[in-house]
Amino acid sequence: MQVTTLASGSKGNSIYLEGSSGALLIDAGLSAREILSRLAAAGGKPYLIRALLVTHEHGDHIRGASSLARKLGVPVLGTPGSLSEVLRTASSRSPPPVMRCHYGEELTIEDFYIHPFATSHDALEPCGFMIRDGDLTFGCCTDTGQVSPDLLTYFRRCEMMVLESNHCPVMLENGPYPVMLKRRIRSKKGHLSNRAAGECLRALARDVPCIQLAHLSEINNTPVKALSSAQEALGLFADAVDLFVGRQHEISPTRYL
């Protein structure tokens, strides 16, 4: 299994996951043209993509979903809540095919076993995904204000985990956002702070060998702060974990699991 983050941040998100017999795309928060351009630059194979998974309906996750799914001839997979917005914003003449998923109900697409789980975010029916191909499991959890102990149990099974580390609490407090937006971001249905992400990493340190910090705010965080906080949380395990930051304007180096 190989994983390439094409974009990660509040301006657009997309992850390419290639397995033994096909590939998946998680989120399409850039234009279809930009995603295909980045995919080509990363050496990805669009013809292998079997489905486009969406975590929730916010624009930085579905902006290019409908047109990209039509171009690739694949379904958009998501919860009913997320898909309702994908279909609402799609062209009425040629809406994309869709596949509905539900929390805790595993489904298969060729050799991929896909397990959606609930996240805590101010969206209609947001989710993350555990994706297994053979003996390898990849987990994706972005845009969530909290992570439950049950989810940590799932995450410990992963060879690689993408986990939100959205903001530095001090930068958010002292930054330019209005008070209501700061409250939203800090809430249980907002975004994980570096500190909260670190608590998750501390619990996963013994079990997950590769972790990407995702969805960093360009206003309220920096890669240096996110990495420093994560390394401190990992403690003695910091050197044993392949820890890196997903970038908004750069393609992340491919990880081979």
C-alpha positions, 0 to 999 in steps of 0.5 A: 500500500502506498499513500500520497497526500496531494494537499492538506489544509483549510484551502483543500484536502486530498489523499491518494491511496494505492493498494494491491489491485486499485486505488482510492482518493480520500476527499477532493477539496481542490479543483478536479484539474488541480487534483489531477495535476498533482496526482500526475506530479506524484506519479499516481495512477488515475485509471486505478482509482475505484472510488472517491471517498468524502469525509464531510461536505465542507468545501475544502473536502468536496470542491472538486468531488463531483466533476472529478468523479465524473471525469474518472467514472467512479462513485463518490462514497460518503455518509448520507449527510455528506452526499446530500451536499455533494449532490446538491452542488453537482450539476443537475444534468450529470450528477456523479454516481454515489455510494452511501456508507454508514458509521461502523458498517464495513464495505468493500471495493475490490480488495479494499475493506473500508470502515467509516467511523464518526468524527466530531465536527460541525458538519451534517454527518462527518466521518473518518475512514479505516481502510484495509488492504491485505494485512495493511491498515490505513486510518484517516481522521481529520476535522474533528474536535475530539477523539474518543477512546474507542477510536484510539482502539481502532487507530492502534491497528494502523500501519499509518495514521493521518491525524489532524493537528489544526492549531496552536492554542496560543496562536489561535487565542492571539490571532485575528479570528473573531471570537465566535470563530475561535470558539467554534474551532476550540469546541468539541465539534471544531478542530484538534489542537496541537496539544489534543493531537499530542494526547492521541499520539502519546496513546498511539506511540507504541503501535503506529509506525507512521503518522502524518499531522494534517489540516494545519491552519496557515493562520493559527499554526506552523509546521514547526510548532505542530511537529515540536508538540507531536515529538514532545508527546511521543517522548522516547518513541519520537525516533521510532515513528515516521512523523511528518506534516501534510502541506497545503501547497506541496505534495507530501512524499509517498509513504510505502507501507 
